[in-house]
């Protein structure tokens, strides 16, 4: 280390010197030196400008925007030392605690325009689920203010659950629940006011549409009147009309609003419906192979075409259908499928006495108004989300958006771990929380990001670990709402392109990263109990085989200035989606007293060690 006392150099080993310095920095960092450390003010405890420059280059591995002379001028408290160009130990500690030396200064991050020229499908997009809700999914309050709050975080995909209002104007609320209602027009006005305050990049409105045709007509009129030229109503670029079209970039769609909703199709998909009171399964043939969507909670509504599946009400599981031979008998209520048309079976399950469970209208016969359909251009809702990632699936259409609930997505990704990344290279995909999360909890978004899903919709009103991880990702681009996906998910020159499997234990041709991280000390962590015993839990979250947990020893009876001085080393196979979660635990109650989650790539290198170049 470059910060040593002259006599110590002769009497202490480099390792002992480092430990002494770490402890001294930890203690001296207490405000006004309340720990009582005698720092001294002799010439032996100062750094010259050459030592400062060497420290920045070798220890911090960083080029400070300040010159050594500026460091002395800004942080040295002694007028005598400042005049001589020296930095005392106290000045050095003040310099280390400045915001420019934070280990992860994410507050200073800004989005870079030059990396926003890829198609939209190449980005993770900050997305909200049931944006209007303040709390519980079944009995919580709905509020227009939630749209304002969520947009001010940088969220770029928000949700509107639209239903017929009693006065002839549409309303927003969580259908078939006790949640309160808000006026659709009020929500749209708030969205228009705050859409681009935090970020100028495109905003996607995910519409869950339950309105009748007349009230859909009003929805379309409100969108056109309030959004005006911000609303994308036509294909705007040459790439939209290519033989192999791809989505525009965030830069091309600055301050534009995209409506995600069903789009009127040019033809009707035929179907076979057998007699019965409900629907128990839907069979689709894709790429010459049949897939079955089993309805776990069906109702008696029968759609007139395949686009009537409402994505948020979808309660189907995904499984492969066994190939039928000509002589294979079919179970009661199941009709064989031999074409690409949807085949609908009866609601009767195996056995003549079983009846379908009626919970709510899953497959509502709701048409799309033509004017509303015209406002849907770059984000056309697709019904065949699961079939798109099955084997031999056709190439996804760039302007369609597929949606899956979390349980279905996990099921698909486990069975076909390499299929979704190529699919999401071209097409947007949205994953939303399962219906059992009535408390508005959230799934871990990494589970879906690592398979290429761009829009993992979370309940922003619940600040749980999953939302904190989501915030950590989008902090890396200044909360603009867009983060470029790892190269393996879009760069055709990457060694693992088209064969990337997040469930692999190792990746060919890509060496694992070795991370060394040292937790030295903390300050003022538990003011309510100065004698508390504290420890730090470090959790690594990322791909399944990268996840790990570590704990420091307990710093007993000292929450004012606990010193752990503990080093952890671990291996990462895919560091691009690795997050570090630091949690300070009060050991007697095991309560969390402080926490921070950061993306590994945001952690700056630097330590008091001369021989370790790993992130510290």
BELJO-V730134 format. One record per pair of residues at least 6 apart in sequence whose ideal C-beta (glycine too) atoms are under 6 Angstrom apart, sorted by the first residue. I is the first residue (numbers start at 1). J is the second residue. D is the distance in Angstrom with one decimal. If there is no record, write none. Layout:
<<I | J | D> <I | J | D>>
This chain:
<<1 | 17 | 5.8> <1 | 18 | 5.7> <1 | 21 | 5.5> <1 | 608 | 5.3> <2 | 51 | 4.6> <2 | 54 | 5.2> <2 | 55 | 4.8> <3 | 21 | 5.9> <4 | 17 | 5.6> <5 | 44 | 4.9> <6 | 44 | 5.0> <8 | 17 | 6.0> <18 | 608 | 5.4> <21 | 608 | 5.7> <22 | 520 | 5.2> <22 | 608 | 6.0> <25 | 93 | 5.8> <26 | 520 | 5.9> <26 | 521 | 3.4> <26 | 563 | 5.2> <27 | 35 | 4.6> <27 | 37 | 4.8> <28 | 37 | 5.4> <28 | 93 | 4.8> <29 | 93 | 5.5> <29 | 523 | 5.8> <30 | 561 | 5.5> <35 | 561 | 6.0> <39 | 89 | 5.0> <39 | 90 | 5.7> <45 | 89 | 4.9> <46 | 86 | 4.0> <46 | 88 | 5.4> <47 | 87 | 4.5> <49 | 68 | 3.8> <49 | 85 | 5.7> <52 | 68 | 4.0> <52 | 71 | 5.6> <52 | 87 | 6.0> <53 | 68 | 5.0> <56 | 64 | 5.2> <60 | 606 | 3.8> <61 | 605 | 4.3> <61 | 606 | 5.5> <71 | 95 | 5.8> <72 | 85 | 5.8> <72 | 87 | 5.1> <75 | 91 | 4.6> <75 | 94 | 4.6> <75 | 95 | 4.4> <76 | 82 | 4.5> <76 | 87 | 5.5> <76 | 91 | 4.0> <78 | 88 | 5.7> <81 | 88 | 5.3> <103 | 603 | 6.0> <103 | 604 | 5.8> <104 | 598 | 4.3> <104 | 602 | 4.6> <104 | 603 | 5.3> <106 | 475 | 4.1> <106 | 602 | 5.7> <109 | 478 | 4.4> <110 | 478 | 4.3> <111 | 477 | 4.5> <111 | 478 | 4.6> <111 | 480 | 3.7> <115 | 484 | 5.6> <116 | 250 | 4.2> <116 | 251 | 4.6> <117 | 249 | 4.8> <117 | 251 | 5.5> <118 | 249 | 5.8> <119 | 246 | 4.7> <119 | 247 | 4.2> <120 | 247 | 4.3> <121 | 247 | 5.4> <121 | 426 | 5.6> <121 | 427 | 6.0> <121 | 428 | 5.6> <122 | 485 | 5.7> <122 | 490 | 4.5> <123 | 482 | 4.5> <123 | 484 | 5.8> <124 | 449 | 5.9> <124 | 454 | 5.6> <124 | 483 | 4.5> <124 | 485 | 6.0> <125 | 156 | 5.2> <125 | 157 | 5.5> <125 | 454 | 5.0> <125 | 455 | 4.9> <126 | 154 | 5.8> <126 | 155 | 4.7> <126 | 156 | 5.2> <126 | 474 | 5.0> <126 | 481 | 4.3> <127 | 157 | 3.8> <127 | 455 | 4.0> <127 | 457 | 4.3> <128 | 150 | 5.0> <128 | 155 | 5.0> <128 | 158 | 4.9> <128 | 460 | 4.9> <129 | 432 | 5.1> <129 | 433 | 5.6> <129 | 457 | 3.8> <129 | 458 | 5.9> <129 | 459 | 5.4> <130 | 159 | 5.8> <131 | 146 | 5.8> <131 | 147 | 5.9> <131 | 150 | 5.4> <131 | 158 | 4.3> <131 | 159 | 4.9> <132 | 142 | 4.5> <132 | 146 | 5.4> <132 | 172 | 5.3> <133 | 140 | 5.1> <133 | 142 | 6.0> <134 | 140 | 5.5> <134 | 141 | 4.6> <134 | 143 | 5.3> <134 | 461 | 5.7> <137 | 438 | 4.5> <137 | 440 | 5.6> <138 | 177 | 4.7> <138 | 438 | 5.1> <139 | 178 | 4.4> <140 | 179 | 5.5> <141 | 180 | 5.2> <142 | 173 | 5.3> <142 | 179 | 5.4> <142 | 180 | 4.8> <142 | 182 | 4.9> <144 | 182 | 5.4> <144 | 186 | 5.0> <144 | 187 | 5.4> <144 | 190 | 4.9> <147 | 187 | 5.8> <147 | 190 | 4.7> <147 | 191 | 5.4> <148 | 190 | 5.4> <148 | 194 | 5.0> <150 | 460 | 5.0> <151 | 194 | 4.3> <152 | 198 | 5.3> <154 | 198 | 4.8> <154 | 199 | 5.2> <154 | 474 | 6.0> <154 | 479 | 3.5> <154 | 480 | 5.9> <154 | 481 | 4.5> <156 | 203 | 5.6> <156 | 481 | 3.4> <157 | 204 | 4.2> <157 | 206 | 5.9> <157 | 455 | 5.1> <159 | 206 | 4.6> <160 | 172 | 5.5> <160 | 207 | 5.5> <161 | 172 | 5.7> <161 | 174 | 5.9> <161 | 208 | 4.5> <162 | 170 | 5.1> <162 | 209 | 5.4> <162 | 211 | 5.2> <163 | 171 | 5.7> <163 | 175 | 5.7> <163 | 210 | 4.8> <164 | 211 | 5.4> <164 | 212 | 5.4> <164 | 215 | 5.1> <165 | 171 | 4.1> <170 | 184 | 4.0> <170 | 211 | 5.2> <170 | 215 | 4.7> <170 | 219 | 5.5> <171 | 181 | 4.4> <171 | 184 | 5.9> <172 | 182 | 5.1> <172 | 184 | 5.5> <172 | 187 | 5.5> <173 | 179 | 5.0> <173 | 181 | 4.2> <175 | 210 | 5.7> <176 | 360 | 4.8> <185 | 222 | 5.2> <188 | 222 | 5.4> <188 | 226 | 5.1> <189 | 226 | 6.0> <192 | 226 | 5.0> <192 | 227 | 5.9> <195 | 203 | 5.1> <196 | 255 | 5.1> <199 | 480 | 4.3> <199 | 481 | 5.0> <200 | 254 | 5.0> <200 | 255 | 5.4> <201 | 250 | 4.5> <201 | 480 | 5.6> <201 | 481 | 5.8> <201 | 482 | 5.4> <202 | 250 | 6.0> <202 | 253 | 3.8> <202 | 256 | 4.9> <202 | 258 | 6.0> <203 | 257 | 5.1> <204 | 258 | 4.8> <204 | 260 | 5.5> <204 | 379 | 5.8> <205 | 259 | 5.4> <206 | 260 | 4.6> <207 | 261 | 4.1> <208 | 312 | 4.7> <209 | 261 | 5.8> <213 | 369 | 5.2> <216 | 369 | 3.5> <216 | 372 | 4.8> <217 | 369 | 5.3> <217 | 371 | 6.0> <219 | 372 | 5.8> <220 | 371 | 3.8> <220 | 372 | 4.2> <220 | 375 | 6.0> <223 | 231 | 5.9> <223 | 375 | 5.7> <227 | 257 | 5.4> <230 | 257 | 5.0> <231 | 257 | 5.2> <232 | 256 | 5.2> <232 | 258 | 5.4> <232 | 377 | 5.1> <232 | 378 | 6.0> <233 | 375 | 5.9> <237 | 248 | 5.4> <239 | 246 | 5.5> <245 | 398 | 5.0> <246 | 398 | 5.1> <247 | 398 | 5.3> <250 | 482 | 5.3> <258 | 378 | 5.1> <258 | 379 | 4.7> <259 | 375 | 4.8> <259 | 376 | 5.1> <260 | 379 | 3.8> <260 | 381 | 5.9> <260 | 401 | 5.4> <261 | 376 | 4.8> <261 | 381 | 5.9> <262 | 307 | 5.6> <262 | 368 | 4.7> <262 | 381 | 5.0> <263 | 373 | 5.5> <263 | 376 | 4.7> <263 | 380 | 4.1> <264 | 368 | 5.4> <264 | 373 | 4.2> <268 | 305 | 5.3> <269 | 305 | 4.9> <269 | 306 | 4.1> <269 | 341 | 5.9> <269 | 342 | 5.8> <270 | 341 | 4.6> <271 | 342 | 4.8> <271 | 344 | 5.3> <272 | 335 | 5.6> <272 | 343 | 5.1> <273 | 302 | 5.8> <273 | 344 | 4.8> <274 | 335 | 5.9> <274 | 346 | 4.7> <276 | 346 | 3.1> <276 | 347 | 4.7> <276 | 348 | 5.5> <277 | 300 | 5.2> <277 | 347 | 5.1> <278 | 298 | 4.5> <278 | 299 | 5.9> <278 | 300 | 4.9> <278 | 347 | 2.6> <278 | 356 | 3.9> <279 | 295 | 5.8> <279 | 298 | 5.0> <279 | 344 | 5.7> <279 | 347 | 5.7> <280 | 295 | 5.6> <280 | 298 | 5.9> <280 | 345 | 5.6> <280 | 347 | 5.2> <280 | 349 | 5.9> <281 | 292 | 5.7> <281 | 294 | 5.1> <281 | 345 | 5.0> <282 | 293 | 4.5> <283 | 290 | 5.9> <283 | 292 | 5.3> <283 | 337 | 4.1> <283 | 343 | 4.8> <284 | 291 | 5.6> <284 | 342 | 5.9> <284 | 387 | 5.3> <285 | 337 | 5.6> <285 | 340 | 5.2> <286 | 387 | 4.3> <286 | 390 | 5.7> <286 | 393 | 5.5> <287 | 392 | 3.0> <287 | 393 | 5.5> <289 | 392 | 5.8> <290 | 321 | 4.3> <290 | 337 | 5.7> <291 | 387 | 5.5> <291 | 390 | 5.5> <292 | 319 | 5.6> <292 | 321 | 4.3> <293 | 316 | 3.8> <294 | 317 | 5.0> <295 | 316 | 5.6> <296 | 315 | 5.2> <297 | 315 | 4.8> <297 | 357 | 5.4> <297 | 359 | 4.2> <298 | 347 | 5.7> <298 | 356 | 4.8> <298 | 362 | 5.8> <299 | 358 | 5.3> <299 | 361 | 5.0> <299 | 362 | 5.2> <301 | 361 | 4.9> <301 | 363 | 4.8> <301 | 364 | 5.3> <303 | 363 | 4.8> <303 | 365 | 5.7> <304 | 365 | 5.7> <306 | 342 | 4.6> <306 | 383 | 5.5> <307 | 383 | 5.4> <308 | 363 | 6.0> <309 | 383 | 4.4> <311 | 403 | 3.9> <313 | 362 | 5.1> <315 | 362 | 5.9> <318 | 386 | 4.4> <318 | 408 | 5.6> <318 | 411 | 5.4> <318 | 412 | 5.4> <324 | 336 | 5.6> <330 | 336 | 5.9> <331 | 350 | 5.1> <332 | 348 | 5.9> <333 | 345 | 5.3> <333 | 346 | 3.9> <333 | 348 | 4.0> <334 | 345 | 4.9> <335 | 343 | 5.3> <335 | 345 | 5.2> <337 | 343 | 4.1> <347 | 356 | 3.9> <378 | 399 | 5.5> <379 | 401 | 4.9> <380 | 399 | 5.5> <380 | 400 | 4.9> <381 | 401 | 5.8> <382 | 400 | 4.0> <382 | 402 | 4.9> <385 | 402 | 3.7> <385 | 403 | 5.7> <385 | 404 | 4.8> <386 | 412 | 5.8> <388 | 396 | 5.3> <388 | 402 | 5.6> <388 | 423 | 5.6> <389 | 412 | 5.5> <389 | 416 | 5.8> <389 | 419 | 4.5> <389 | 420 | 4.8> <389 | 423 | 5.3> <396 | 423 | 5.3> <396 | 426 | 5.7> <396 | 427 | 3.8> <398 | 426 | 5.3> <401 | 428 | 4.5> <402 | 429 | 5.1> <403 | 430 | 4.5> <404 | 431 | 5.5> <405 | 432 | 5.7> <405 | 434 | 5.1> <406 | 431 | 5.9> <406 | 433 | 5.8> <406 | 434 | 4.9> <406 | 443 | 4.5> <407 | 434 | 4.9> <409 | 431 | 4.8> <409 | 448 | 6.0> <413 | 420 | 6.0> <413 | 451 | 4.8> <417 | 501 | 4.8> <417 | 503 | 4.8> <418 | 499 | 5.9> <418 | 501 | 5.0> <420 | 451 | 4.5> <420 | 452 | 5.5> <421 | 452 | 4.2> <421 | 489 | 5.5> <421 | 500 | 5.3> <422 | 498 | 5.5> <424 | 452 | 3.5> <425 | 490 | 5.5> <428 | 454 | 5.5> <429 | 453 | 4.7> <429 | 454 | 6.0> <430 | 455 | 4.1> <431 | 448 | 4.7> <431 | 453 | 5.0> <431 | 456 | 5.2> <432 | 457 | 4.3> <433 | 443 | 6.0> <440 | 459 | 4.1> <440 | 461 | 5.9> <440 | 462 | 4.6> <441 | 464 | 5.9> <442 | 458 | 4.6> <442 | 459 | 5.5> <442 | 464 | 5.6> <442 | 466 | 3.7> <442 | 467 | 5.7> <444 | 466 | 5.2> <445 | 456 | 4.1> <445 | 470 | 5.3> <446 | 541 | 6.0> <448 | 456 | 4.9> <450 | 502 | 4.1> <450 | 543 | 5.5> <450 | 577 | 5.6> <451 | 502 | 6.0> <452 | 489 | 5.2> <458 | 467 | 5.6> <458 | 470 | 5.6> <468 | 597 | 4.9> <469 | 579 | 5.6> <469 | 597 | 5.9> <472 | 579 | 5.8> <472 | 597 | 4.7> <472 | 598 | 5.7> <472 | 599 | 5.3> <473 | 483 | 5.7> <473 | 599 | 6.0> <476 | 599 | 5.3> <476 | 602 | 5.6> <477 | 483 | 5.3> <486 | 576 | 3.9> <487 | 494 | 5.1> <488 | 494 | 4.8> <488 | 496 | 5.0> <488 | 500 | 4.8> <495 | 509 | 4.6> <502 | 543 | 5.1> <505 | 545 | 5.0> <507 | 573 | 5.8> <512 | 571 | 4.8> <512 | 573 | 5.1> <513 | 572 | 4.6> <513 | 575 | 4.7> <514 | 571 | 5.8> <515 | 570 | 5.6> <515 | 614 | 5.8> <515 | 615 | 5.7> <516 | 569 | 4.9> <516 | 612 | 5.8> <516 | 614 | 3.9> <517 | 568 | 5.2> <518 | 567 | 4.6> <518 | 616 | 5.6> <519 | 536 | 5.4> <519 | 552 | 5.7> <519 | 564 | 5.1> <519 | 566 | 5.3> <520 | 565 | 5.7> <521 | 563 | 4.6> <522 | 562 | 5.2> <523 | 561 | 5.9> <525 | 534 | 6.0> <525 | 559 | 5.2> <525 | 584 | 5.4> <525 | 593 | 5.6> <525 | 594 | 5.5> <526 | 532 | 4.7> <526 | 559 | 3.6> <526 | 586 | 6.0> <526 | 593 | 4.8> <530 | 559 | 5.6> <530 | 560 | 5.4> <531 | 557 | 4.5> <532 | 559 | 4.3> <532 | 586 | 5.0> <533 | 554 | 4.9> <533 | 556 | 4.7> <533 | 587 | 4.5> <534 | 555 | 5.3> <534 | 559 | 5.5> <534 | 562 | 4.9> <534 | 584 | 5.7> <535 | 551 | 5.9> <535 | 552 | 5.1> <535 | 554 | 4.8> <535 | 585 | 5.4> <535 | 587 | 5.9> <536 | 552 | 4.5> <536 | 584 | 5.6> <537 | 551 | 5.4> <537 | 583 | 4.5> <537 | 585 | 5.9> <538 | 550 | 4.4> <538 | 582 | 6.0> <539 | 549 | 5.1> <539 | 581 | 4.3> <540 | 547 | 6.0> <540 | 548 | 4.5> <541 | 547 | 5.9> <541 | 579 | 4.6> <542 | 577 | 5.2> <542 | 578 | 3.9> <543 | 574 | 4.8> <545 | 573 | 6.0> <546 | 572 | 5.1> <546 | 573 | 5.7> <546 | 578 | 5.8> <548 | 570 | 5.5> <550 | 568 | 4.7> <552 | 564 | 4.1> <552 | 566 | 4.3> <554 | 587 | 5.4> <555 | 562 | 3.5> <555 | 564 | 5.9> <572 | 578 | 5.2> <575 | 600 | 5.6> <578 | 600 | 4.3> <579 | 597 | 5.8> <579 | 599 | 5.8> <580 | 598 | 5.5> <580 | 600 | 5.8> <581 | 597 | 4.5> <582 | 596 | 5.0> <583 | 592 | 5.5> <583 | 595 | 4.6> <584 | 593 | 5.1> <584 | 594 | 4.1> <586 | 593 | 5.3> <603 | 615 | 5.0> <605 | 615 | 5.2> <606 | 616 | 5.6> <607 | 616 | 3.6>>
